[in-house]
Amino acid sequence: TFTAWCNSHLRKAGTQIENIEEDFRDGLKLMLLLEVISGERLAKPERGKMRVHKISNVNKALDFIASKGVKLVSIGAEEIVDGNVKMTLGMIWTIILRFAIQDISVEETSAKEGLLLWCQRKTAPYKNVNIQNFHISWKDGLGFCALIHRHRPELIDYGKLRKDDPLTNLNTAFDVAEKYLDIPKMLDAEDIVGTARPDEKAIMTYVSSFYHAFSGAQKAETAANRICKVLAVNQENEQLMEDYEKLASDLLEWIRRTIPWLENRAPENTMQAMQQKLEDFRDYRRLHKPPKVQEKCQLEINFNTLQTKLRLSNRPAFMPSEGKMVSDINNAWGGLEQAEKGYEEWLLNEIRRLERLDHLAEKFRQKASIHESWTDGKEAMLQQKDYETATLSEIKALLKKHEAFESDLAAHQDRVEQIAAIAQELNELDYYDSPSVNARCQKICDQWDNLGALTQKRREALERTEKLLETIDQLYLEYAKRAAPFNNWMEGAMEDLQDTFIVHTIEEIQGLTTAHEQFKATLPDADKERQAILGIHNEVSKIVQTYHVNMAGTNPYTTITPHEINGKWEHVRQLVPRRDQALMEEHARQQQNERLRKQFGAQANVIGPWIQTKMEEIGRISIEMHGTLEDQLSHLRQYEKSIVNYKPKIDQLEGDHQQIQEALIFDNKHTNYTMEHIRVGWEQLLTTIARTINEVENQILTRDAKGISQEQMNEFRASFNHFDRDHSGTLGPEEFKACLISLGYDIGNDAQGEAEFARIMSIVDPNRLGVVTFQAFIDFMSRETADTDTADQVMASFKILAGDKNYITVDELRRELPPDQAEYCIARMAPYNGRDAVPGALDYMSFSTALYGESDL
């Protein structure tokens, strides 16, 4: 085998050997063999026949082998010159290993393992072949036949071979290899079949000849693998771009649909309808918005990850469609939150307004009803002509009665003004039923004006007749004068005791309670006044009975009877405990409201600072350098877990906030935090931890892809942090320049230095925002030394597949590449228009350039 291998190379120099240990003894053919297989010239050989000349030639050959990094153990020139078979064969095997096998590399394995892996991959489609070693796996001859058939299927009819006929298989492979592949017959079929374990070195030597014979195909396979890898990156990036565009479109569409709803300020007429709007808004905040917050955060993470992958694969940065940049999403989101804040404020103001309107409307109806009840029949009374037929005493009584009525009328002036003022306020607050309120108020005012006119007219008539009247019952007059204001006081008391109230604090209800207690303190004096008035009436009755006055026991000066006074007094006494109960219930409600305020405040005062603390801690982790990036990532994920576990406290606070809103509580002195503050802080915290984790992941991705060590990464981070004096996570241009200089960059203040710095800034700040992020800084520090695929490398790979032509055909692409990637290239490659073009030729050069953003696909 070794002789045949040597002759396969020596015949290129026009010579052969017959006996390996004899023909190499003088060192001449040994030196010639090394020159053929290495392509290099050795030192000039000695042509003399003496032993010293031969040893010199062999030593030159051994020195050349050693210069190629081969260690020759126990092999000396004297043994070779003396014809030592073992030493000579060992030397030849060393040469074969170094020049025929050592340079074989398949998938990062080399030499023997690489050659074995190559054989396994090439024979994998053949089910009856199982190559596991370089001895018994080749005994049936099918392995050799499979290698030939895989690369030159026209040379062997593989389907007719039988596993049980190894001699035929081996001889077929050896004969075809010698005749068509220029591989000399190095093995003997009978020796292989008749040996339990064929010689491993002989098999390896022979198989390596097949590897080198098919090296052209191997180069094509390597080129195809490189192209597949590049195309796979492009296809994955295109899918990520499509996913980003769809997610951005969906999110913007949702914002576009939601903002008009939040900006709709069409008020409702009833409290129930506005409460429903508030409940719908709570559902939006609790159910509909949180998933969109997650989508927005995920969108930023996807964008950053995509840009990192594009940078690592030496591709141009991704520019989303117009209006779909991350900044556009953030601007739209800001508009959404602004509309959201305004909508909630408007809802609460509307509820306050409706609450006020309902209270005023009820107050209007109550006061109007009391007034209308009082005026009922008064116009008819003022229009009667009773004074025309009355006696002198009756006329006198009529006049006094009219004076008492005027007093009563004046006492009701305040109520009419209150009714008109309430109606005016209802109009100003845009009460939905204002027309009916206005109509009723107008009717009351018109009636009031008419009563005034009728009162003046009747007084004038009575005064004309008064001169004819001489006597009057002073006792009745005193009764009337005291009964009227007392009656009015009782009516006012009943009105106040039945008056509805609306309060928002314990202090307000305590004020009402104090006023009520003060009113109750006046009741004993009022009862004395009542007793006194009833005493007057009793005295009148006694006089009438005593002197038989023609009064029939009635008071000519007033219609207020003792029965009415007692009845109203009893009503006042019944209303007092009812008012007590109402005030007590409202006090309990205000105490409950205060408890809700304190409960919310206690939690908010803990959650608010907690969120701020977590934000600061995340910021410190992102700029400090404790441990590796994996340590930082682990630390951040622990923070993320603790933050997610804190969510029930936020939900509990939301529940307390809902109770507060349902109780119509609009202020809280126990905390400066509102639910809106907490919500915004929580959403910012979730977004910040997710974004920070993504930044560290991208740094890891960059470090691993670019081959940056942890020490380098720490050095970069330390330099960046040193110049990031405001801890913003970014460097301004001057800070960045100082950072580069500290790392050894020579950036002078001359024109050349400014031009170099401008070039660097265009790389790290392509959008000209005026700041440099840490990720952009890391990318710059590693990109110029990274071992990445380039357009030239891809172009060279296509040239191999195309058989060194300037174009490639559809058939060649489909033969050399997997189906999906072949069709990807066919669909995007432009036709080739060079002078050497053939029909259907495709331009792989412009396609390779376009993959790296230097032109458009």
Buried (B, 14 or more C-beta within 10 A) or exposed (E): BBBBBBBBBBEEEEBEBEEBBEBBBBBBBBBBBBBBBBEEEBEEBBEEEEEEBBBBBBBBBBEBBEEEEBEBEEBBBEBBBBBBEEBBBBBBBBBBBBBBBBEBBBEEBBBBBBBBBBBBBBBEEBEEBEBEEBBBBBBBBBBBBBBBBBBBEEBBEBEEBEEEEBBBBBBBBBEBBBEBBEBBBBBBBEEBBEEEEBBBBBBBBBBBBBBBBBEEEBEBBBBBEBBBBBBBBBEEBEEBBEEBBEBBBEBBEBBEEBBEEBBEEEBBEEBEEBBEBBEEBBEBBEEEBBEBBBBBBBBBBBBBBBBBBBBBBBBEEBEBEEEBBBEBBEEBBEBBBEBBEEBBEBBBEBBBBBBBBBBBBEBBBBBBEBBBEBBEEBEEBBEEEEBEEBEBBBBBBBBBBBBBBBBBBEBBEEBBEBBBEBBEBBBEBEBBEBEEBBEBBEEBBEBBEBBEEBBEEBBEBBEEBBEEBEEBBEBBBBBBBBBBBBBBBBBBBBBBBBEEEEBBBBEBBBEBBEEBEEBEEEBEEBEEBBEEBBEBBEEBBEBBEEEEEEBEEEBBBBBBBBEBBEEBBEBBEEBBEEBBEBBEEBBEBBEEBBEBBBBBBEBBBBBBEBBEEBBEBBBEBBBEBEEBBEBBBEBBEEBBEEBEEBEEBBEEBBEBBBBBBEBBBEEBEBBEBBBBBBBBBBBEBBBBBBBBBBBBBBBBBBBEBBEBEBEBBBBBBEBBBEBBEEEEBBBBBEBBBBBBEEEEBEBEEEEEBEEBBEEBBEEBBEEEEEBBBBBBBBBBBBBEEBEBBBBEBBBEBBBBBBEEBBBBBBEBBBEBBEEEBBBBBBEBBBEBEEEEBEEEBBBBBBBBBBBBBEEEB
